[in-house]
Amino acid sequence: MIRFENVSKVYARGARPALDQVTLEIERGEFVFLVGASGSGKSTCLRLVLREERPTSGQVFALGRDVSQLSRWKVPWLRRQVGTVFQDFRLLPDKTVFENVAIALQVIGKPRHHILTTVPETLDLVGLAGKERRLPHEISGGEQQRVAIARAFVNRPAVLLADEPTGNLDPTTSIGIMRLLDRINATGTTVVMATHDDEIVDEMRKRVVELDDGRVVRDEVSGVYGAAR
Ligand SMILES: Nc1ncnc2c1ncn2[C@@H]1O[C@H](COP(=O)(O)OP(=O)(O)OP(=O)(O)O)[C@@H](O)[C@H]1O
């Protein structure tokens, strides 16, 4: 589903490579934690999958395509197959919960009847039934992240990339968000989550890929946050 082959990334002003010869394969349906110190290259990996950046050398494949080779008009196609969730939720403050999720379908031209059935179904799935008319500031941080997840998932992407999705949430709320990501993964969506949240990683016991200075230094099937090396 996602494959990195000898991928290096040197940013224009970067002194050293943000990624250094990374080779990594993530199969369809997997749940993978990307861990590592700040600056180790986690977000860069996610940005390469979305073609927000291109590798300096090596190849990144997603959904069977070499992402660098995609023509410009195919990039929106890629981004429709790859939902994204961030630490800071990124909701539209003056739109309701319903509208924040519906927008993801409107921009890809889905018909109104589809939106009117799919958005409530998805809000129900993320535990927000009954909150459709609230504005983001009228719900909690955990609920805002659920809206962001609903928006990312409403068109049933093949892959969900989450960059520190629990970074702004307390531990109890974070566990709820993780259960939700686990449920989404159980529907067949591949989930890749960059995180510093050691408790979550230790509790979930999923595959853990650790980066250190842009290199993969650990890849464990059922790993913990900080394994003794
Ligand atoms: N646009 C950029 N221009 C120059 N250097 C960058 C850019 N983005 C990231 N970097 C550098 O690349 C390296 C990897 O950054 P990246 O954001 O991928 O790390 P990260 O593991 O996601 O960190 P964090 O956990 O703090 O989010 C860092 O040294 C960072 O300073």
The ligand as an SDF file (V2000), in Angstrom:
LIG
                    3D

 31 33  0  0  0  0  0  0  0  0999 V2000
   10.4670   22.5950    5.1280 N   0  0  0  0  0  0  0  0  0  0  0  0
   11.6490   22.2750    5.7210 C   0  0  0  0  0  0  0  0  0  0  0  0
   12.7870   22.9190    5.3800 N   0  0  0  0  0  0  0  0  0  0  0  0
   13.9630   22.5860    5.9530 C   0  0  0  0  0  0  0  0  0  0  0  0
   14.1060   21.6110    6.8720 N   0  0  0  0  0  0  0  0  0  0  0  0
   13.0050   20.9350    7.2470 C   0  0  0  0  0  0  0  0  0  0  0  0
   11.7220   21.2320    6.7050 C   0  0  0  0  0  0  0  0  0  0  0  0
   10.8030   20.4000    7.2750 N   0  0  0  0  0  0  0  0  0  0  0  0
   11.4960   19.6340    8.1380 C   0  0  0  0  0  0  0  0  0  0  0  0
   12.8030   19.9460    8.1250 N   0  0  0  0  0  0  0  0  0  0  0  0
   13.8930   19.2940    8.9000 C   0  0  0  0  0  0  0  0  0  0  0  0
   13.8710   17.9250    8.5820 O   0  0  0  0  0  0  0  0  0  0  0  0
   14.1100   17.1420    9.7510 C   0  0  0  0  0  0  0  0  0  0  0  0
   12.9390   16.1770    9.9640 C   0  0  0  0  0  0  0  0  0  0  0  0
   11.7690   16.9360   10.2710 O   0  0  0  0  0  0  0  0  0  0  0  0
   10.3290   16.2810   10.4830 P   0  0  0  0  0  0  0  0  0  0  0  0
    9.3490   17.3870   10.6460 O   0  0  0  0  0  0  0  0  0  0  0  0
   10.0990   15.2720    9.4270 O   0  0  0  0  0  0  0  0  0  0  0  0
   10.5640   15.5240   11.8710 O   0  0  0  0  0  0  0  0  0  0  0  0
    9.5070   14.9080   12.8880 P   0  0  0  0  0  0  0  0  0  0  0  0
   10.0910   13.5940   13.3180 O   0  0  0  0  0  0  0  0  0  0  0  0
    8.1670   14.8820   12.2760 O   0  0  0  0  0  0  0  0  0  0  0  0
    9.5490   15.9380   14.0850 O   0  0  0  0  0  0  0  0  0  0  0  0
    8.3880   16.3310   15.1450 P   0  0  0  0  0  0  0  0  0  0  0  0
    8.2060   15.1140   16.0020 O   0  0  0  0  0  0  0  0  0  0  0  0
    8.9740   17.4850   15.8880 O   0  0  0  0  0  0  0  0  0  0  0  0
    7.1700   16.6890   14.3450 O   0  0  0  0  0  0  0  0  0  0  0  0
   14.3430   18.1160   10.8790 C   0  0  0  0  0  0  0  0  0  0  0  0
   15.7250   18.3040   11.0290 O   0  0  0  0  0  0  0  0  0  0  0  0
   13.6670   19.3810   10.3950 C   0  0  0  0  0  0  0  0  0  0  0  0
   14.2780   20.5200   10.9270 O   0  0  0  0  0  0  0  0  0  0  0  0
  1  2  1  0
  2  3  1  0
  2  7  2  0
  3  4  2  0
  4  5  1  0
  5  6  2  0
  6  7  1  0
  6 10  1  0
  7  8  1  0
  8  9  2  0
  9 10  1  0
 10 11  1  0
 11 12  1  0
 11 30  1  0
 12 13  1  0
 13 14  1  0
 13 28  1  0
 14 15  1  0
 15 16  1  0
 16 17  2  0
 16 18  1  0
 16 19  1  0
 19 20  1  0
 20 21  2  0
 20 22  1  0
 20 23  1  0
 23 24  1  0
 24 25  2  0
 24 26  1  0
 24 27  1  0
 28 29  1  0
 28 30  1  0
 30 31  1  0
M  END
$$$$
